[in-house]
Amino acid sequence: MNRRSLVHLLLPLVALAGCSKPRRRRAGLSGLPSGPATRLKGPQGFGGMMAKEWAKDLGDASAEKRVRAAQELANMGPAAKSALPALEKAARDKNGEVSAAAKRAIAAIRK
């Protein structure tokens, strides 16, 4: 199982765990860089990280991988706004399946 799939599976659990009761937030995770650009803000933070990875896959040579990336970004909805430029480029792809998947993702993100 690759890292992206693992994060995708754990994301709902992280969201549920954060809803149980309020806790004090630590400034950063030990051993990891801290700061506005690196600090995660709950599930939204993970969504942004995942969107960047899926957006990279939109440029892959494999049409199957590009379609899968567009589908995953569509599933993320508005949390994947950072991937819109890559999706707009993919919407002009020569492969019809990739183009259609990218257009569906754009519509889902802009809802």
Contacts in CASP RR format, 6 or more apart in sequence:
PFRMAT RR
TARGET T0000
AUTHOR 0000-0000-0000
METHOD contacts of the structure
MODEL  1
MNRRSLVHLLLPLVALAGCSKPRRRRAGLSGLPSGPATRLKGPQGFGGMM
AKEWAKDLGDASAEKRVRAAQELANMGPAAKSALPALEKAARDKNGEVSA
AAKRAIAAIRK
4 50 0 8 1.000
4 53 0 8 1.000
4 54 0 8 1.000
7 46 0 8 1.000
7 49 0 8 1.000
7 50 0 8 1.000
8 50 0 8 1.000
8 72 0 8 1.000
11 43 0 8 1.000
11 46 0 8 1.000
11 47 0 8 1.000
11 50 0 8 1.000
14 42 0 8 1.000
14 43 0 8 1.000
14 46 0 8 1.000
15 42 0 8 1.000
15 43 0 8 1.000
18 42 0 8 1.000
27 34 0 8 1.000
28 34 0 8 1.000
28 35 0 8 1.000
28 39 0 8 1.000
32 38 0 8 1.000
40 46 0 8 1.000
40 49 0 8 1.000
43 79 0 8 1.000
44 79 0 8 1.000
47 76 0 8 1.000
47 79 0 8 1.000
47 80 0 8 1.000
48 79 0 8 1.000
48 80 0 8 1.000
48 82 0 8 1.000
50 72 0 8 1.000
50 76 0 8 1.000
50 80 0 8 1.000
51 73 0 8 1.000
51 76 0 8 1.000
51 79 0 8 1.000
51 80 0 8 1.000
51 81 0 8 1.000
51 82 0 8 1.000
51 83 0 8 1.000
52 82 0 8 1.000
52 83 0 8 1.000
54 69 0 8 1.000
54 72 0 8 1.000
54 73 0 8 1.000
54 76 0 8 1.000
54 80 0 8 1.000
54 83 0 8 1.000
55 69 0 8 1.000
55 73 0 8 1.000
55 82 0 8 1.000
55 83 0 8 1.000
55 86 0 8 1.000
55 87 0 8 1.000
56 86 0 8 1.000
57 65 0 8 1.000
57 66 0 8 1.000
57 68 0 8 1.000
57 69 0 8 1.000
58 66 0 8 1.000
58 69 0 8 1.000
58 70 0 8 1.000
58 83 0 8 1.000
58 86 0 8 1.000
58 87 0 8 1.000
58 89 0 8 1.000
58 90 0 8 1.000
58 102 0 8 1.000
59 66 0 8 1.000
59 86 0 8 1.000
59 90 0 8 1.000
60 66 0 8 1.000
60 69 0 8 1.000
63 95 0 8 1.000
63 97 0 8 1.000
63 98 0 8 1.000
66 90 0 8 1.000
66 93 0 8 1.000
66 95 0 8 1.000
66 98 0 8 1.000
66 101 0 8 1.000
67 97 0 8 1.000
67 98 0 8 1.000
67 101 0 8 1.000
70 87 0 8 1.000
70 90 0 8 1.000
70 98 0 8 1.000
70 101 0 8 1.000
70 102 0 8 1.000
70 104 0 8 1.000
70 105 0 8 1.000
71 101 0 8 1.000
71 104 0 8 1.000
71 105 0 8 1.000
73 80 0 8 1.000
73 83 0 8 1.000
73 87 0 8 1.000
73 105 0 8 1.000
73 108 0 8 1.000
73 109 0 8 1.000
74 80 0 8 1.000
74 101 0 8 1.000
74 104 0 8 1.000
74 105 0 8 1.000
74 107 0 8 1.000
74 108 0 8 1.000
74 109 0 8 1.000
75 108 0 8 1.000
76 109 0 8 1.000
77 108 0 8 1.000
77 109 0 8 1.000
77 111 0 8 1.000
78 109 0 8 1.000
78 110 0 8 1.000
78 111 0 8 1.000
80 105 0 8 1.000
80 109 0 8 1.000
81 109 0 8 1.000
83 105 0 8 1.000
83 109 0 8 1.000
84 106 0 8 1.000
84 109 0 8 1.000
87 102 0 8 1.000
87 105 0 8 1.000
87 106 0 8 1.000
87 109 0 8 1.000
88 102 0 8 1.000
88 106 0 8 1.000
90 98 0 8 1.000
90 99 0 8 1.000
90 101 0 8 1.000
90 102 0 8 1.000
91 99 0 8 1.000
91 102 0 8 1.000
91 103 0 8 1.000
91 106 0 8 1.000
92 99 0 8 1.000
93 99 0 8 1.000
93 102 0 8 1.000
END
